[in-house]
Amino acid sequence: MTDKFGTPIDKGVVLTTDDCIKNEELFRKYGDLFLSYPDLFIDLITPSDSMFRLFFYQRMFLRATLRYRYHYAVFTRAFSKSFISILALFLRCMFLPKSTVFLCAGVKEQGVKIAREKINEILSLFPLLEHELSAKNMSNDYIRLVFKNGSIFDVVGILNSTRGGRRTAGLIEEVASIEDGDTLNETVLPLMNINRRSAKGIVYPNEPHQAQNYVTTAGYKSTFAYERLIELLVMSVILPNNAFVWGGDYRIPIKYGLLSAQYISEIRLSSTYKEESFAREYMSVWTGGSSEA
């Protein structure tokens, strides 16, 4: 037996309007639970025959992304940070109706490519999430997901043409590679000038409105990305409920089998691989100044 969307119904039970009204408080309880602990929701919807399991740091990542207004993560290659970040955006659209979230990168085509690959991977790993969508438009230069609860996810460019739009949350992917910090500040971040309103038009004060998520490998100190990192790091000390800043080096993906220890050893011994490059790419150390600094 299936519902009108083709989803198999366990034991032939159909969820009716009366059932929803009768169990409204229970649904609210689980809605609040999954918004604070999205990793538990992922555990629940993972197919029983799937080999996928969230790692400990991925659970932390999901929770931080949905709980804080500002989230800045500096991690190395092979950390799967893009996958977890886009999964978190998808869940935000699900759990918070009428959300309008975006992803942007240094080049729009790069953002579209990352989003398309990760969205396809997410829907493949968690087939139930496909039923949350009423429309899915993905091409080589365009991404737009429309959810049945009115939420929208898309990819925007760091361009003047982006000016004037409105979003409620966003992910800035590989922010260290963004050279034009002024345009990002003047056109992309102002997209989030508005608060999300619920289906009843209510603004909830305890919700992390205008949520900004920055995900990147380390770069150079004389950049917008580094200045923003320091700014949010200070905020995380002064206003710990608003900002969460963290990072990690190559030892984390090695521990979980995402990166080869032998590969790292070969890179460190290579005479053609610069020490500064290794520091940025695999140690999450921001470099700058003279080579002796």
N, C-alpha and C positions, 0 to 999 in steps of 0.2 A: 504494500500500500504506500502511495506517495501523496504529497500535497500538491497544490497547483503549480509549484515551481519544480516539481520532479524530485524533491528531497524525500528519501525513504523515511517512513514514519515507524518508529519502533513500537511494536505490539499493537499497531493499528490505532494509536491514540491521536486524536486531532485536537489542537489547541484552539478553543473557541473564545469569543469575546467574554462570555461569562466566566470562563476559567481565568482569564487575564485579570478581570475585576476582583474575583475572589482571592487571587494570589498576588495582588498588587504589591503589598508590603514585602512579600518574599522576593519578588522580582527586583524591587528597589534595593533590598539588602544585597543580593548577588550583583546587581549593577554597580553598587559602591565598592564591593569587594574586588571585582574584576578590574575596575578603574584604578584602584590602588595596587593591586597585585595582578597585572596583566599576564604574568608568566603562568599563573594558575589556570587562567582561561586557555592559554596555549596548550597546557598539559591536558586539559579537558577535551579539546577538539582535535588533538593529534590522533590520527588513525591508529587503531590497536596494532596493526601490522607494520607500522612505520618504524624505522630505525632512528628517526630524528628525536633528539632530546636536547633541551636547553642546558647550556653550561651555566655554572654559578655566576660568572661575570655577565653573561647575557641576561640573566634574571635581574641583576642589579641595573643593567643598562635600560631594560624595558621600564622598570619601576621609576628610575630617575627621569626618563623622558616624559612620562605621563604625570609625574607628581610636581615637577618644578617648572617655574616660569622661564628660567634660563638654565640650559644644560649645555655644557661645553666638554667634549670628550676628545682627548688627544691620544691616539693609539697607533700602533704600527701596522704595516701591511699584514694581510692574512688574519686580521682580527675579526672579520665579518661585521664590521661596524656599519656598513651601508645596508646590509640585509636587516640587521636588528633595528636600525633607525627607520627604515621604510615600513617594516612590520609595525613599529610603534605608531607611525602616522596612520596606517591602515586601521589599527585598533582605536586610535583617537576618533577617527571618523565614525566607527561603529558605536562606540560607547557614548559619544557626545553628538547627538543629532544636530543637523544644520551647521556642522563645522565646515569651514573652508580652509583647507591646508594646502601648502605648496612645498615643492622642492626646488632648489636652485643650485647651480654650480657655476664655476668660472666661465664655462661655455655652455649654452643651453643644450646643444646637441649631446654634450657629455652627460648632463643631468638626465636627459631623456633616455640615453642608453643605459645608464645605471638603474633608473627607475623601471624601465621595461624589463630588464633582466631579473631584477629582484622581485617585482610584482609577479612575473610568471613563475618564479621559484616558490614564492609564498603560496600562490594559489594551487600549485602542484603539491606542496607539502600539506596544506590544510584545505582540502576540497570544500569544506563547509563554508569557507569565507566567500567563495564564488557566489553564493546565494544572497550575500549582502549587497550585491551590486545590481543596479537597474540598467546601467550602461557602462561599457568599457571601450574606450577609444584609444588605441595605441598605434603609433606609426614611428617612422624614423625621426620625426621632428616634433611630435605632439603626443602628450599623455593627458588623459582626462578620465577619471573614474567618478561615476555618480552613484551614490549609495541610496538605498531604498528609504532611509530615514532623512534624506535631504542633504547629507554631507557631500562635499566635493573635494577631490584630490587632483592636483595638476602640477605641471612643471612650468616654471617661469624663467625668463632670462634676466640677466643683470643689464637691462637696457632702459632707455628713457621711455620706450613704448610700454613698459610695464607700469609706469606711473599712473596712479588713479584707481587701480584695482583695490579690492578689499579682501583680506583673508583674516582668519582667526588664529592661525599657528603656522609655523614654517620650519623647514630643515635646510640649513646652508651646508651643502656637501663639499668636502675638501676646501674649507675656507682659506687654508694657507696658500692655495693656488690662485686665489682671487686677487688680482693686482689693483683693481679699481675699487678701493674701499669707499670712496666718496659716493660713487653711483650706487653701491649697495646700501649705504646709509640714507641716500636721498630718494631712492626709487623702490627698493625691495623691502627694507624694514618698515617704512611707513605704510606698507600694505596692511600691517597688523594694527592699525589705529583703532579698530573697533573691537568690542567684546562679543563673544558668542552669546546669542540669545537662544533659549530653549524653544521647543515647539510651541510653547505657550507665551513666548516673548519675554521670558524672565531671564535676567542676568544674575547668575549665582556668584556671590562675593568670594566664596572659598575656592572657586575653580581657578587654575593657573591660566588666566587670560593672556592673549598675545604671546603664547609660548614660543620661544626661540631656541632651536637646537643647532648647535655647531658641532660638526664632526670632521675630524681631519687628522692627517699625520703632521708631525712637527715641520715647521718651515724656518723662515728667517725672522730675526727679532725686529728688524726695521720694516714691519708690515702691519696692515690693519688687523690681520688675524691675531698677531701677538699682542697688540695693544688691547684688543677686545678680550683676549684671554686674561690679561692682567686685571682689566676692569672688572670682569665677572668673578675673578678669584678674590678680589677685595670685597665685592658684594657678597660672596659666599661666607665671608667672615662676619661682615656687618649685619647682613640679612640672610641668615642661613636657611630660612624657609623659602627664599625666593630663588636662590642660585645653587647649582651643583656643578663643581668643576673637578675633573679627575683625569687620569691618564695611566698608561702602562707601556712597558717595553716588550721586546720579542719573547721574553720568558713565558708570558701568558699564552700566546698561541702555540708555543712549543709544548707546554704542559698539557694542553687539550688536543694535541695531535693535528693542529691546523698548519703547523710550520715545522720544517725539518731542522733538527739541531745540526745535522751535518751540513746542510745548506748554509746556515748562519756561520759555522766555523770556516767554511770555504771562502765566504765573503770577507770575513775578518782577516784571513790570511792573504787575500788577494792584494797584490801590489798596485793594481789598477783601480781599486775601489777606494775612494777618498774617505778619510776618517770622518770628515764633517758630514758626508752623505750618509754614512752608516749611523751617525749620531741622530740625524733627522729621521731617517726611514725606519730604523729598528730600535732606537733607544728613546724615541720621543723627546729628544733634546733640541731645543730651538737654538740655532747658531746665528752668528753675526759678528761683525767687526773683522779684525785681522785674523789670519790663519793661526797666529800664535795665541789668540784670545782663549 
